[in-house]
Amino acid sequence: MDPKTIKHIASLARIELSEKEESKMAGQLSSILDYVEQLGKVNTEHIESFYQITGLVNSTRVDESQKGNKPNEVLGLRLINQAPDQENMLVKVKSILHK
């Protein structure tokens, strides 16, 4: 791997390398790319693809409202009432973004 490419990769990664580090990095990146090239030559034609290996399945439930639940019961009326500023069961807070 040539020094120009190493310098370009280092600038993309926002790191500064000494000349000694650039030389070392060139050797390491070359060996990594050689290994990836070897992997590309492996015959995977009859290998079945898989996307997860644990066998776990997402466990979800339907989001349904439960009979009798009102906003003040869900949010906790006591917590809402303790807020210094509130409106329509919402806690009002000061703006943190400025124009």
N, CA, C and O atoms as a DFTB+ gen file, in Angstrom:
396 C
 N C O
     1  1       0.857      -1.163       0.000
     2  2       0.000       0.000       0.000
     3  2       0.910       1.235       0.000
     4  3       1.850       1.328       0.790
     5  1       0.617       2.160      -0.884
     6  2       1.524       3.306      -1.038
     7  2       1.273       4.372       0.043
     8  3       0.178       4.442       0.602
     9  1       2.285       5.196       0.335
    10  2       2.189       6.212       1.395
    11  2       1.052       7.220       1.174
    12  3       0.447       7.696       2.135
    13  1       0.767       7.540      -0.084
    14  2      -0.315       8.493      -0.377
    15  2      -1.662       7.948       0.104
    16  3      -2.463       8.682       0.684
    17  1      -1.905       6.663      -0.137
    18  2      -3.152       6.026       0.299
    19  2      -3.234       5.991       1.821
    20  3      -4.290       6.250       2.398
    21  1      -2.114       5.671       2.469
    22  2      -2.078       5.633       3.938
    23  2      -2.396       7.020       4.496
    24  3      -3.177       7.143       5.440
    25  1      -1.800       8.061       3.921
    26  2      -2.065       9.427       4.386
    27  2      -3.529       9.802       4.177
    28  3      -4.132      10.472       5.016
    29  1      -4.092       9.366       3.055
    30  2      -5.503       9.654       2.774
    31  2      -6.412       8.959       3.799
    32  3      -7.342       9.572       4.322
    33  1      -6.143       7.697       4.078
    34  2      -6.945       6.948       5.062
    35  2      -6.806       7.585       6.442
    36  3      -7.793       7.708       7.167
    37  1      -5.605       7.988       6.807
    38  2      -5.382       8.630       8.104
    39  2      -6.156       9.943       8.185
    40  3      -6.722      10.263       9.231
    41  1      -6.187      10.708       7.088
    42  2      -6.936      11.976       7.119
    43  2      -8.434      11.716       7.230
    44  3      -9.143      12.459       7.907
    45  1      -8.919      10.666       6.570
    46  2     -10.339      10.319       6.697
    47  2     -10.687       9.905       8.125
    48  3     -11.779      10.188       8.618
    49  1      -9.747       9.234       8.775
    50  2      -9.954       8.794      10.157
    51  2      -9.635       9.890      11.163
    52  3      -9.799       9.704      12.369
    53  1      -9.179      11.031      10.664
    54  2      -8.829      12.189      11.502
    55  2      -7.759      11.830      12.535
    56  3      -7.852      12.202      13.705
    57  1      -6.737      11.095      12.070
    58  2      -5.617      10.765      12.945
    59  2      -4.316      11.224      12.283
    60  3      -4.192      11.247      11.059
    61  1      -3.376      11.578      13.111
    62  2      -2.060      11.962      12.610
    63  2      -1.101      10.810      12.848
    64  3      -1.062      10.228      13.932
    65  1      -0.326      10.489      11.812
    66  2       0.630       9.397      11.912
    67  2       2.032       9.918      11.611
    68  3       2.227      10.739      10.715
    69  1       2.991       9.428      12.368
    70  2       4.392       9.733      12.051
    71  2       4.790       8.874      10.845
    72  3       4.046       7.974      10.456
    73  1       5.927       9.142      10.268
    74  2       6.392       8.350       9.122
    75  2       6.574       6.882       9.512
    76  3       6.278       5.981       8.728
    77  1       7.061       6.655      10.721
    78  2       7.232       5.283      11.205
    79  2       5.871       4.586      11.327
    80  3       5.723       3.425      10.943
    81  1       4.885       5.304      11.863
    82  2       3.541       4.738      12.001
    83  2       2.900       4.493      10.636
    84  3       2.197       3.500      10.452
    85  1       3.139       5.393       9.677
    86  2       2.618       5.203       8.324
    87  2       3.175       3.927       7.704
    88  3       2.446       3.166       7.067
    89  1       4.457       3.703       7.894
    90  2       5.103       2.502       7.361
    91  2       4.506       1.242       7.988
    92  3       4.206       0.269       7.297
    93  1       4.340       1.283       9.305
    94  2       3.757       0.134      10.022
    95  2       2.319      -0.097       9.567
    96  3       1.904      -1.234       9.342
    97  1       1.561       0.997       9.433
    98  2       0.164       0.914       9.028
    99  2       0.046       0.333       7.613
   100  3      -0.871      -0.440       7.337
   101  1       0.961       0.699       6.728
   102  2       0.928       0.171       5.360
   103  2       1.039      -1.341       5.366
   104  3       0.302      -2.019       4.650
   105  1       1.948      -1.877       6.162
   106  2       2.108      -3.328       6.254
   107  2       0.865      -3.996       6.830
   108  3       0.412      -5.025       6.331
   109  1       0.325      -3.403       7.878
   110  2      -0.850      -3.998       8.522
   111  2      -2.069      -3.967       7.604
   112  3      -2.787      -4.961       7.491
   113  1      -2.303      -2.835       6.952
   114  2      -3.457      -2.743       6.054
   115  2      -3.303      -3.687       4.866
   116  3      -4.281      -4.287       4.419
   117  1      -2.096      -3.820       4.359
   118  2      -1.867      -4.742       3.245
   119  2      -2.184      -6.178       3.644
   120  3      -2.806      -6.914       2.878
   121  1      -1.761      -6.575       4.832
   122  2      -2.029      -7.957       5.264
   123  2      -3.524      -8.166       5.514
   124  3      -4.042      -9.253       5.261
   125  1      -4.209      -7.157       5.999
   126  2      -5.668      -7.265       6.189
   127  2      -6.354      -7.426       4.843
   128  3      -7.223      -8.283       4.686
   129  1      -5.970      -6.606       3.871
   130  2      -6.586      -6.695       2.542
   131  2      -6.263      -8.021       1.865
   132  3      -7.101      -8.568       1.148
   133  1      -5.063      -8.540       2.082
   134  2      -4.710      -9.856       1.534
   135  2      -5.601     -10.937       2.131
   136  3      -6.046     -11.837       1.420
   137  1      -5.862     -10.854       3.433
   138  2      -6.724     -11.838       4.093
   139  2      -8.154     -11.751       3.571
   140  3      -8.794     -12.777       3.339
   141  1      -8.657     -10.532       3.386
   142  2     -10.013     -10.350       2.855
   143  2     -10.089     -10.924       1.444
   144  3     -11.102     -11.512       1.068
   145  1      -9.030     -10.758       0.667
   146  2      -8.992     -11.325      -0.681
   147  2      -9.065     -12.849      -0.628
   148  3      -9.742     -13.467      -1.451
   149  1      -8.378     -13.454       0.328
   150  2      -8.440     -14.911       0.498
   151  2      -9.863     -15.342       0.833
   152  3     -10.349     -16.343       0.307
   153  1     -10.528     -14.593       1.702
   154  2     -11.909     -14.935       2.064
   155  2     -12.830     -14.849       0.854
   156  3     -13.780     -15.621       0.728
   157  1     -12.537     -13.901      -0.035
   158  2     -13.349     -13.752      -1.237
   159  2     -13.231     -14.941      -2.179
   160  3     -14.111     -15.145      -3.015
   161  1     -12.179     -15.723      -2.069
   162  2     -11.966     -16.884      -2.932
   163  2     -12.651     -18.141      -2.410
   164  3     -12.712     -19.149      -3.115
   165  1     -13.168     -18.093      -1.180
   166  2     -13.812     -19.267      -0.587
   167  2     -15.126     -19.541      -1.313
   168  3     -15.923     -18.632      -1.545
   169  1     -15.338     -20.810      -1.668
   170  2     -16.554     -21.204      -2.363
   171  2     -17.698     -21.303      -1.353
   172  3     -17.699     -22.184      -0.494
   173  1     -18.656     -20.410      -1.460
   174  2     -19.816     -20.403      -0.549
   175  2     -21.114     -20.680      -1.298
   176  3     -22.202     -20.350      -0.824
   177  1     -20.986     -21.285      -2.464
   178  2     -22.152     -21.502      -3.319
   179  2     -23.233     -22.332      -2.638
   180  3     -24.418     -22.031      -2.781
   181  1     -22.849     -23.360      -1.908
   182  2     -23.839     -24.256      -1.294
   183  2     -24.019     -23.985       0.202
   184  3     -24.536     -24.835       0.927
   185  1     -23.604     -22.827       0.657
   186  2     -23.759     -22.458       2.063
   187  2     -25.021     -21.628       2.204
   188  3     -25.207     -20.626       1.512
   189  1     -25.884     -22.061       3.111
   190  2     -27.140     -21.346       3.329
   191  2     -26.874     -20.076       4.140
   192  3     -26.133     -20.093       5.123
   193  1     -27.489     -18.987       3.711
   194  2     -27.338     -17.723       4.431
   195  2     -28.140     -17.759       5.724
   196  3     -29.194     -18.389       5.804
   197  1     -27.620     -17.074       6.729
   198  2     -28.377     -16.935       7.972
   199  2     -28.137     -15.542       8.519
   200  3     -27.096     -14.931       8.280
   201  1     -29.121     -15.053       9.256
   202  2     -29.042     -13.689       9.741
   203  2     -28.960     -13.597      11.250
   204  3     -28.589     -12.552      11.786
   205  1     -29.293     -14.651      11.932
   206  2     -29.090     -14.698      13.376
   207  2     -28.947     -16.150      13.770
   208  3     -29.546     -17.034      13.157
   209  1     -28.154     -16.393      14.792
   210  2     -27.793     -17.777      15.114
   211  2     -28.333     -18.258      16.440
   212  3     -28.146     -19.424      16.789
   213  1     -29.003     -17.389      17.197
   214  2     -29.429     -17.786      18.535
   215  2     -30.753     -18.529      18.549
   216  3     -31.045     -19.251      19.503
   217  1     -31.568     -18.364      17.499
   218  2     -32.876     -19.005      17.484
   219  2     -33.933     -18.215      18.236
   220  3     -35.087     -18.638      18.312
   221  1     -33.549     -17.071      18.793
   222  2     -34.523     -16.265      19.517
   223  2     -35.476     -15.577      18.547
   224  3     -35.091     -15.201      17.439
   225  1     -36.706     -15.422      18.973
   226  2     -37.722     -14.766      18.166
   227  2     -38.209     -13.553      18.943
   228  3     -38.346     -13.608      20.166
   229  1     -38.468     -12.465      18.242
   230  2     -38.975     -11.275      18.916
   231  2     -40.281     -11.595      19.629
   232  3     -41.181     -12.202      19.050
   233  1     -40.376     -11.194      20.864
   234  2     -41.623     -11.403      21.597
   235  2     -42.295     -10.050      21.754
   236  3     -41.832      -9.191      22.505
   237  1     -43.367      -9.881      21.049
   238  2     -44.105      -8.617      21.091
   239  2     -45.564      -8.915      21.387
   240  3     -46.030     -10.048      21.271
   241  1     -46.249      -7.889      21.761
   242  2     -47.682      -8.036      21.989
   243  2     -48.384      -6.875      21.307
   244  3     -47.762      -5.864      20.982
   245  1     -49.660      -7.024      21.095
   246  2     -50.456      -5.970      20.496
   247  2     -50.595      -4.841      21.511
   248  3     -50.862      -5.087      22.687
   249  1     -50.415      -3.627      21.066
   250  2     -50.543      -2.466      21.942
   251  2     -52.014      -2.087      22.050
   252  3     -52.563      -1.435      21.162
   253  1     -52.640      -2.497      23.133
   254  2     -54.061      -2.237      23.329
   255  2     -54.254      -1.453      24.615
   256  3     -53.577      -1.688      25.616
   257  1     -55.194      -0.516      24.567
   258  2     -55.502       0.200      25.803
   259  2     -56.283      -0.740      26.707
   260  3     -57.057      -1.577      26.244
   261  1     -56.065      -0.583      27.999
   262  2     -56.771      -1.440      28.945
   263  2     -57.938      -0.669      29.532
   264  3     -57.841       0.528      29.805
   265  1     -59.005      -1.354      29.716
   266  2     -60.232      -0.738      30.184
   267  2     -60.005      -0.022      31.515
   268  3     -59.437      -0.582      32.453
   269  1     -60.461       1.220      31.574
   270  2     -60.393       1.963      32.820
   271  2     -59.165       2.837      32.966
   272  3     -59.139       3.693      33.850
   273  1     -58.150       2.661      32.142
   274  2     -56.960       3.496      32.257
   275  2     -57.226       4.877      31.680
   276  3     -57.634       5.021      30.527
   277  1     -56.988       5.874      32.492
   278  2     -57.121       7.252      32.056
   279  2     -55.734       7.868      32.069
   280  3     -54.855       7.383      32.781
   281  1     -55.517       8.937      31.292
   282  2     -54.173       9.535      31.241
   283  2     -53.594       9.847      32.613
   284  3     -52.408       9.618      32.848
   285  1     -54.414      10.367      33.523
   286  2     -53.868      10.723      34.829
   287  2     -53.481       9.483      35.631
   288  3     -52.603       9.561      36.490
   289  1     -54.114       8.347      35.371
   290  2     -53.734       7.120      36.062
   291  2     -52.423       6.564      35.496
   292  3     -51.576       6.068      36.240
   293  1     -52.270       6.653      34.185
   294  2     -51.078       6.128      33.540
   295  2     -49.872       7.007      33.859
   296  3     -48.815       6.497      34.231
   297  1     -50.022       8.319      33.718
   298  2     -48.916       9.233      33.937
   299  2     -48.615       9.442      35.408
   300  3     -47.506       9.842      35.762
   301  1     -49.552       9.185      36.241
   302  2     -49.373       9.402      37.667
   303  2     -49.787      10.821      38.015
   304  3     -48.981      11.748      37.939
   305  1     -51.036      10.985      38.394
   306  2     -51.596      12.309      38.666
   307  2     -50.752      13.061      39.685
   308  3     -50.589      14.276      39.577
   309  1     -50.216      12.354      40.670
   310  2     -49.415      13.013      41.692
   311  2     -48.172      13.654      41.081
   312  3     -47.800      14.767      41.454
   313  1     -47.529      12.957      40.142
   314  2     -46.341      13.505      39.490
   315  2     -46.692      14.733      38.659
   316  3     -45.962      15.724      38.669
   317  1     -47.803      14.668      37.945
   318  2     -48.231      15.812      37.133
   319  2     -48.555      16.994      38.039
   320  3     -48.187      18.130      37.737
   321  1     -49.229      16.735      39.128
   322  2     -49.612      17.825      40.033
   323  2     -48.399      18.463      40.715
   324  3     -48.481      19.610      41.153
   325  1     -47.294      17.754      40.813
   326  2     -46.104      18.305      41.444
   327  2     -45.301      19.182      40.494
   328  3     -44.422      19.923      40.933
   329  1     -45.590      19.107      39.203
   330  2     -44.853      19.910      38.225
   331  2     -45.173      21.376      38.441
   332  3     -46.337      21.717      38.656
   333  1     -44.175      22.263      38.393
   334  2     -44.412      23.678      38.630
   335  2     -45.266      24.326      37.548
   336  3     -45.977      25.290      37.830
   337  1     -45.213      23.819      36.310
   338  2     -46.003      24.392      35.229
   339  2     -46.569      23.245      34.403
   340  3     -45.824      22.364      33.972
   341  1     -47.872      23.249      34.182
   342  2     -48.519      22.164      33.466
   343  2     -49.693      22.680      32.663
   344  3     -50.247      23.743      32.943
   345  1     -50.057      21.906      31.662
   346  2     -51.205      22.270      30.834
   347  2     -51.730      21.013      30.154
   348  3     -50.955      20.282      29.537
   349  1     -53.008      20.749      30.252
   350  2     -53.654      19.595      29.617
   351  2     -52.923      18.279      29.915
   352  3     -52.661      17.496      29.002
   353  1     -52.607      18.043      31.147
   354  2     -51.941      16.823      31.609
   355  2     -50.526      16.687      31.054
   356  3     -49.990      15.580      31.004
   357  1     -49.909      17.805      30.633
   358  2     -48.535      17.793      30.160
   359  2     -47.710      18.709      31.045
   360  3     -48.183      19.751      31.500
   361  1     -46.477      18.308      31.282
   362  2     -45.567      19.129      32.067
   363  2     -44.899      20.108      31.108
   364  3     -44.333      19.692      30.098
   365  1     -44.957      21.398      31.410
   366  2     -44.317      22.399      30.584
   367  2     -42.925      22.674      31.134
   368  3     -42.742      22.827      32.341
   369  1     -41.952      22.734      30.240
   370  2     -40.574      23.007      30.641
   371  2     -40.044      24.174      29.805
   372  3     -40.583      24.499      28.747
   373  1     -38.978      24.793      30.308
   374  2     -38.364      25.897      29.583
   375  2     -37.703      25.380      28.304
   376  3     -37.225      24.247      28.239
   377  1     -37.692      26.233      27.310
   378  2     -37.043      25.898      26.042
   379  2     -35.534      25.800      26.255
   380  3     -34.938      26.601      26.976
   381  1     -34.928      24.793      25.605
   382  2     -33.479      24.651      25.695
   383  2     -32.807      24.968      24.362
   384  3     -31.581      25.041      24.284
   385  1     -33.598      25.155      23.330
   386  2     -33.071      25.507      22.015
   387  2     -33.315      26.980      21.778
   388  3     -34.390      27.500      22.078
   389  1     -32.333      27.635      21.249
   390  2     -32.446      29.069      20.994
   391  2     -32.408      29.316      19.495
   392  3     -31.793      28.565      18.737
   393  1     -33.075      30.381      19.087
   394  2     -33.101      30.736      17.673
   395  2     -31.835      31.422      17.272
   396  3     -31.677      31.797      16.110
